[in-house]
């Protein structure tokens, strides 16, 4: 499972313009986020007190890089916070 996470994280970091909704959900769940669909099919990810809202892709199937980068930043914060404890 750790290897899956590292491989997916590496792919997302290398090419944030080419990330699908499914890939982003899988990555966020592997780190410990849960998610639900909000209004207008927005995806809302939760991890403890952290909340991230991702707008649905349109018209293509890829998430906008700005949302991917926001998720990557949250993942890094969680990883770095875990190393401090």
N, CA, C and O atoms as a GROMACS GRO file, in nm:
protein
  340
    1UNK      N    1   0.082  -0.119   0.000
    1UNK     CA    2   0.000   0.000   0.000
    1UNK      C    3   0.087   0.126   0.000
    1UNK      O    4   0.054   0.224  -0.066
    2UNK      N    5   0.196   0.123   0.073
    2UNK     CA    6   0.287   0.237   0.076
    2UNK      C    7   0.346   0.261  -0.063
    2UNK      O    8   0.360   0.375  -0.107
    3UNK      N    9   0.379   0.153  -0.132
    3UNK     CA   10   0.436   0.166  -0.265
    3UNK      C   11   0.334   0.225  -0.363
    3UNK      O   12   0.369   0.308  -0.446
    4UNK      N   13   0.207   0.182  -0.352
    4UNK     CA   14   0.101   0.239  -0.435
    4UNK      C   15   0.089   0.389  -0.412
    4UNK      O   16   0.079   0.467  -0.506
    5UNK      N   17   0.092   0.427  -0.284
    5UNK     CA   18   0.080   0.568  -0.247
    5UNK      C   19   0.196   0.648  -0.306
    5UNK      O   20   0.175   0.753  -0.367
    6UNK      N   21   0.318   0.599  -0.288
    6UNK     CA   22   0.435   0.672  -0.338
    6UNK      C   23   0.434   0.686  -0.490
    6UNK      O   24   0.468   0.791  -0.543
    7UNK      N   25   0.393   0.580  -0.559
    7UNK     CA   26   0.389   0.584  -0.705
    7UNK      C   27   0.284   0.684  -0.752
    7UNK      O   28   0.311   0.764  -0.842
    8UNK      N   29   0.166   0.680  -0.693
    8UNK     CA   30   0.059   0.772  -0.732
    8UNK      C   31   0.096   0.916  -0.697
    8UNK      O   32   0.073   1.007  -0.776
    9UNK      N   33   0.152   0.937  -0.579
    9UNK     CA   34   0.194   1.071  -0.538
    9UNK      C   35   0.299   1.126  -0.635
    9UNK      O   36   0.293   1.243  -0.673
   10UNK      N   37   0.392   1.043  -0.674
   10UNK     CA   38   0.496   1.084  -0.769
   10UNK      C   39   0.435   1.123  -0.904
   10UNK      O   40   0.473   1.224  -0.962
   11UNK      N   41   0.341   1.043  -0.952
   11UNK     CA   42   0.275   1.073  -1.080
   11UNK      C   43   0.201   1.207  -1.074
   11UNK      O   44   0.207   1.287  -1.168
   12UNK      N   45   0.131   1.230  -0.964
   12UNK     CA   46   0.053   1.352  -0.949
   12UNK      C   47   0.145   1.473  -0.939
   12UNK      O   48   0.117   1.577  -0.999
   13UNK      N   49   0.253   1.461  -0.865
   13UNK     CA   50   0.348   1.572  -0.851
   13UNK      C   51   0.415   1.606  -0.984
   13UNK      O   52   0.434   1.724  -1.016
   14UNK      N   53   0.449   1.503  -1.061
   14UNK     CA   54   0.519   1.525  -1.188
   14UNK      C   55   0.430   1.589  -1.294
   14UNK      O   56   0.478   1.664  -1.379
   15UNK      N   57   0.300   1.560  -1.288
   15UNK     CA   58   0.211   1.612  -1.391
   15UNK      C   59   0.075   1.650  -1.333
   15UNK      O   60  -0.023   1.578  -1.353
   16UNK      N   61   0.067   1.762  -1.260
   16UNK     CA   62  -0.060   1.802  -1.198
   16UNK      C   63  -0.168   1.841  -1.298
   16UNK      O   64  -0.285   1.856  -1.261
   17UNK      N   65  -0.132   1.859  -1.425
   17UNK     CA   66  -0.230   1.894  -1.527
   17UNK      C   67  -0.304   1.772  -1.581
   17UNK      O   68  -0.401   1.785  -1.656
   18UNK      N   69  -0.258   1.654  -1.543
   18UNK     CA   70  -0.312   1.531  -1.601
   18UNK      C   71  -0.364   1.438  -1.492
   18UNK      O   72  -0.335   1.318  -1.495
   19UNK      N   73  -0.440   1.491  -1.397
   19UNK     CA   74  -0.490   1.411  -1.285
   19UNK      C   75  -0.642   1.398  -1.297
   19UNK      O   76  -0.712   1.498  -1.310
   20UNK      N   77  -0.691   1.276  -1.293
   20UNK     CA   78  -0.834   1.253  -1.301
   20UNK      C   79  -0.896   1.258  -1.161
   20UNK      O   80  -0.826   1.251  -1.060
   21UNK      N   81  -1.027   1.270  -1.158
   21UNK     CA   82  -1.099   1.270  -1.030
   21UNK      C   83  -1.072   1.142  -0.954
   21UNK      O   84  -1.047   1.144  -0.834
   22UNK      N   85  -1.076   1.030  -1.023
   22UNK     CA   86  -1.053   0.899  -0.960
   22UNK      C   87  -0.914   0.892  -0.896
   22UNK      O   88  -0.900   0.844  -0.784
   23UNK      N   89  -0.814   0.939  -0.967
   23UNK     CA   90  -0.677   0.937  -0.914
   23UNK      C   91  -0.665   1.025  -0.790
   23UNK      O   92  -0.601   0.987  -0.692
   24UNK      N   93  -0.725   1.143  -0.795
   24UNK     CA   94  -0.717   1.234  -0.682
   24UNK      C   95  -0.789   1.176  -0.560
   24UNK      O   96  -0.738   1.184  -0.448
   25UNK      N   97  -0.905   1.118  -0.580
   25UNK     CA   98  -0.978   1.056  -0.469
   25UNK      C   99  -0.895   0.943  -0.409
   25UNK      O  100  -0.883   0.934  -0.287
   26UNK      N  101  -0.837   0.859  -0.493
   26UNK     CA  102  -0.756   0.747  -0.445
   26UNK      C  103  -0.637   0.797  -0.362
   26UNK      O  104  -0.608   0.743  -0.255
   27UNK      N  105  -0.568   0.899  -0.413
   27UNK     CA  106  -0.452   0.955  -0.342
   27UNK      C  107  -0.493   1.013  -0.207
   27UNK      O  108  -0.429   0.987  -0.106
   28UNK      N  109  -0.600   1.091  -0.207
   28UNK     CA  110  -0.645   1.154  -0.083
   28UNK      C  111  -0.690   1.050   0.019
   28UNK      O  112  -0.666   1.066   0.138
   29UNK      N  113  -0.755   0.943  -0.026
   29UNK     CA  114  -0.797   0.837   0.065
   29UNK      C  115  -0.678   0.761   0.120
   29UNK      O  116  -0.679   0.720   0.237
   30UNK      N  117  -0.576   0.740   0.039
   30UNK     CA  118  -0.457   0.669   0.086
   30UNK      C  119  -0.386   0.747   0.198
   30UNK      O  120  -0.327   0.685   0.287
   31UNK      N  121  -0.391   0.879   0.194
   31UNK     CA  122  -0.326   0.960   0.297
   31UNK      C  123  -0.414   0.969   0.422
   31UNK      O  124  -0.365   1.003   0.530
   32UNK      N  125  -0.544   0.940   0.409
   32UNK     CA  126  -0.631   0.941   0.525
   32UNK      C  127  -0.750   1.035   0.516
   32UNK      O  128  -0.827   1.047   0.611
   33UNK      N  129  -0.765   1.102   0.403
   33UNK     CA  130  -0.880   1.191   0.384
   33UNK      C  131  -1.005   1.109   0.356
   33UNK      O  132  -0.999   1.002   0.295
   34UNK      N  133  -1.117   1.160   0.400
   34UNK     CA  134  -1.246   1.105   0.356
   34UNK      C  135  -1.307   1.214   0.268
   34UNK      O  136  -1.266   1.329   0.273
   35UNK      N  137  -1.405   1.176   0.187
   35UNK     CA  138  -1.462   1.277   0.098
   35UNK      C  139  -1.612   1.254   0.081
   35UNK      O  140  -1.665   1.146   0.108
   36UNK      N  141  -1.675   1.360   0.036
   36UNK     CA  142  -1.815   1.352  -0.004
   36UNK      C  143  -1.834   1.447  -0.121
   36UNK      O  144  -1.752   1.535  -0.146
   37UNK      N  145  -1.943   1.427  -0.190
   37UNK     CA  146  -1.976   1.517  -0.300
   37UNK      C  147  -2.063   1.628  -0.245
   37UNK      O  148  -2.160   1.603  -0.173
   38UNK      N  149  -2.028   1.751  -0.278
   38UNK     CA  150  -2.105   1.866  -0.234
   38UNK      C  151  -2.200   1.910  -0.344
   38UNK      O  152  -2.232   1.834  -0.435
   39UNK      N  153  -2.242   2.033  -0.334
   39UNK     CA  154  -2.332   2.088  -0.436
   39UNK      C  155  -2.260   2.098  -0.570
   39UNK      O  156  -2.140   2.121  -0.576
   40UNK      N  157  -2.336   2.080  -0.676
   40UNK     CA  158  -2.284   2.086  -0.812
   40UNK      C  159  -2.168   1.990  -0.833
   40UNK      O  160  -2.077   2.016  -0.912
   41UNK      N  161  -2.172   1.878  -0.763
   41UNK     CA  162  -2.072   1.772  -0.776
   41UNK      C  163  -1.931   1.811  -0.734
   41UNK      O  164  -1.834   1.749  -0.777
   42UNK      N  165  -1.918   1.912  -0.652
   42UNK     CA  166  -1.787   1.944  -0.596
   42UNK      C  167  -1.746   1.829  -0.505
   42UNK      O  168  -1.831   1.762  -0.445
   43UNK      N  169  -1.618   1.806  -0.493
   43UNK     CA  170  -1.566   1.704  -0.404
   43UNK      C  171  -1.508   1.774  -0.283
   43UNK      O  172  -1.427   1.866  -0.297
   44UNK      N  173  -1.548   1.731  -0.164
   44UNK     CA  174  -1.501   1.793  -0.042
   44UNK      C  175  -1.424   1.687   0.036
   44UNK      O  176  -1.480   1.584   0.075
   45UNK      N  177  -1.296   1.714   0.059
   45UNK     CA  178  -1.209   1.622   0.131
   45UNK      C  179  -1.191   1.669   0.275
   45UNK      O  180  -1.175   1.789   0.300
   46UNK      N  181  -1.194   1.574   0.368
   46UNK     CA  182  -1.181   1.605   0.511
   46UNK      C  183  -1.068   1.523   0.573
   46UNK      O  184  -1.053   1.404   0.545
   47UNK      N  185  -0.990   1.589   0.656
   47UNK     CA  186  -0.889   1.520   0.736
   47UNK      C  187  -0.874   1.599   0.864
   47UNK      O  188  -0.820   1.709   0.864
   48UNK      N  189  -0.921   1.543   0.973
   48UNK     CA  190  -0.924   1.611   1.102
   48UNK      C  191  -0.985   1.750   1.086
   48UNK      O  192  -1.103   1.760   1.052
   49UNK      N  193  -0.912   1.856   1.110
   49UNK     CA  194  -0.970   1.991   1.099
   49UNK      C  195  -0.947   2.054   0.961
   49UNK      O  196  -0.986   2.168   0.938
   50UNK      N  197  -0.886   1.981   0.870
   50UNK     CA  198  -0.854   2.032   0.736
   50UNK      C  199  -0.965   1.995   0.638
   50UNK      O  200  -1.010   1.881   0.633
   51UNK      N  201  -1.010   2.094   0.560
   51UNK     CA  202  -1.112   2.073   0.458
   51UNK      C  203  -1.066   2.134   0.326
   51UNK      O  204  -1.018   2.247   0.323
   52UNK      N  205  -1.080   2.057   0.218
   52UNK     CA  206  -1.042   2.104   0.085
   52UNK      C  207  -1.160   2.079  -0.008
   52UNK      O  208  -1.215   1.969  -0.012
   53UNK      N  209  -1.196   2.180  -0.083
   53UNK     CA  210  -1.304   2.168  -0.182
   53UNK      C  211  -1.243   2.169  -0.321
   53UNK      O  212  -1.163   2.256  -0.355
   54UNK      N  213  -1.281   2.071  -0.402
   54UNK     CA  214  -1.231   2.059  -0.538
   54UNK      C  215  -1.349   2.067  -0.634
   54UNK      O  216  -1.443   1.989  -0.622
   55UNK      N  217  -1.344   2.159  -0.726
   55UNK     CA  218  -1.451   2.175  -0.824
   55UNK      C  219  -1.442   2.064  -0.928
   55UNK      O  220  -1.334   2.014  -0.957
   56UNK      N  221  -1.556   2.026  -0.981
   56UNK     CA  222  -1.556   1.920  -1.082
   56UNK      C  223  -1.489   1.968  -1.211
   56UNK      O  224  -1.494   2.086  -1.245
   57UNK      N  225  -1.427   1.875  -1.280
   57UNK     CA  226  -1.364   1.913  -1.407
   57UNK      C  227  -1.469   1.937  -1.514
   57UNK      O  228  -1.565   1.861  -1.527
   58UNK      N  229  -1.449   2.043  -1.591
   58UNK     CA  230  -1.533   2.062  -1.707
   58UNK      C  231  -1.456   2.138  -1.813
   58UNK      O  232  -1.379   2.228  -1.781
   59UNK      N  233  -1.475   2.103  -1.935
   59UNK     CA  234  -1.556   1.991  -1.982
   59UNK      C  235  -1.479   1.861  -1.984
   59UNK      O  236  -1.538   1.755  -2.005
   60UNK      N  237  -1.349   1.866  -1.962
   60UNK     CA  238  -1.266   1.745  -1.968
   60UNK      C  239  -1.276   1.661  -1.844
   60UNK      O  240  -1.358   1.688  -1.756
   61UNK      N  241  -1.195   1.560  -1.836
   61UNK     CA  242  -1.201   1.468  -1.723
   61UNK      C  243  -1.090   1.494  -1.622
   61UNK      O  244  -1.081   1.424  -1.520
   62UNK      N  245  -1.005   1.593  -1.647
   62UNK     CA  246  -0.893   1.621  -1.558
   62UNK      C  247  -0.927   1.735  -1.463
   62UNK      O  248  -0.996   1.831  -1.498
   63UNK      N  249  -0.875   1.721  -1.341
   63UNK     CA  250  -0.893   1.824  -1.238
   63UNK      C  251  -0.801   1.942  -1.272
   63UNK      O  252  -0.690   1.921  -1.321
   64UNK      N  253  -0.846   2.062  -1.247
   64UNK     CA  254  -0.761   2.180  -1.271
   64UNK      C  255  -0.638   2.173  -1.180
   64UNK      O  256  -0.649   2.136  -1.064
   65UNK      N  257  -0.522   2.208  -1.234
   65UNK     CA  258  -0.397   2.200  -1.157
   65UNK      C  259  -0.400   2.277  -1.025
   65UNK      O  260  -0.335   2.236  -0.929
   66UNK      N  261  -0.473   2.388  -1.018
   66UNK     CA  262  -0.478   2.466  -0.895
   66UNK      C  263  -0.536   2.382  -0.780
   66UNK      O  264  -0.489   2.392  -0.666
   67UNK      N  265  -0.635   2.299  -0.809
   67UNK     CA  266  -0.693   2.212  -0.706
   67UNK      C  267  -0.599   2.098  -0.669
   67UNK      O  268  -0.588   2.060  -0.553
   68UNK      N  269  -0.531   2.044  -0.769
   68UNK     CA  270  -0.435   1.936  -0.745
   68UNK      C  271  -0.322   1.987  -0.655
   68UNK      O  272  -0.281   1.919  -0.561
   69UNK      N  273  -0.274   2.107  -0.684
   69UNK     CA  274  -0.165   2.165  -0.604
   69UNK      C  275  -0.210   2.193  -0.461
   69UNK      O  276  -0.132   2.178  -0.367
   70UNK      N  277  -0.335   2.233  -0.443
   70UNK     CA  278  -0.389   2.255  -0.309
   70UNK      C  279  -0.392   2.123  -0.231
   70UNK      O  280  -0.360   2.120  -0.112
   71UNK      N  281  -0.430   2.017  -0.298
   71UNK     CA  282  -0.433   1.885  -0.233
   71UNK      C  283  -0.291   1.838  -0.200
   71UNK      O  284  -0.267   1.784  -0.092
   72UNK      N  285  -0.198   1.860  -0.292
   72UNK     CA  286  -0.059   1.822  -0.266
   72UNK      C  287  -0.001   1.899  -0.147
   72UNK      O  288   0.073   1.844  -0.066
   73UNK      N  289  -0.036   2.026  -0.138
   73UNK     CA  290   0.010   2.107  -0.024
   73UNK      C  291  -0.044   2.051   0.107
   73UNK      O  292   0.028   2.043   0.206
   74UNK      N  293  -0.171   2.013   0.108
   74UNK     CA  294  -0.232   1.956   0.228
   74UNK      C  295  -0.165   1.823   0.265
   74UNK      O  296  -0.142   1.795   0.383
   75UNK      N  297  -0.135   1.743   0.165
   75UNK     CA  298  -0.067   1.614   0.190
   75UNK      C  299   0.070   1.638   0.252
   75UNK      O  300   0.107   1.572   0.348
   76UNK      N  301   0.145   1.733   0.196
   76UNK     CA  302   0.277   1.765   0.250
   76UNK      C  303   0.268   1.812   0.395
   76UNK      O  304   0.350   1.774   0.479
   77UNK      N  305   0.169   1.896   0.425
   77UNK     CA  306   0.151   1.944   0.562
   77UNK      C  307   0.124   1.828   0.657
   77UNK      O  308   0.177   1.825   0.768
   78UNK      N  309   0.042   1.734   0.615
   78UNK     CA  310   0.010   1.619   0.699
   78UNK      C  311   0.134   1.531   0.719
   78UNK      O  312   0.161   1.486   0.830
   79UNK      N  313   0.207   1.507   0.612
   79UNK     CA  314   0.329   1.425   0.622
   79UNK      C  315   0.431   1.492   0.713
   79UNK      O  316   0.488   1.426   0.800
   80UNK      N  317   0.454   1.621   0.694
   80UNK     CA  318   0.552   1.695   0.776
   80UNK      C  319   0.507   1.704   0.921
   80UNK      O  320   0.591   1.696   1.012
   81UNK      N  321   0.379   1.720   0.945
   81UNK     CA  322   0.326   1.725   1.082
   81UNK      C  323   0.350   1.591   1.151
   81UNK      O  324   0.384   1.587   1.270
   82UNK      N  325   0.331   1.480   1.077
   82UNK     CA  326   0.352   1.348   1.134
   82UNK      C  327   0.498   1.322   1.170
   82UNK      O  328   0.526   1.249   1.264
   83UNK      N  329   0.590   1.382   1.096
   83UNK     CA  330   0.733   1.364   1.123
   83UNK      C  331   0.776   1.438   1.249
   83UNK      O  332   0.871   1.398   1.315
   84UNK      N  333   0.705   1.548   1.282
   84UNK     CA  334   0.741   1.628   1.400
   84UNK      C  335   0.702   1.559   1.528
   84UNK      O  336   0.764   1.582   1.632
   85UNK      N  337   0.600   1.473   1.523
   85UNK     CA  338   0.550   1.408   1.645
   85UNK      C  339   0.634   1.291   1.686
   85UNK      O  340   0.604   1.226   1.787
   0.00000   0.00000   0.00000
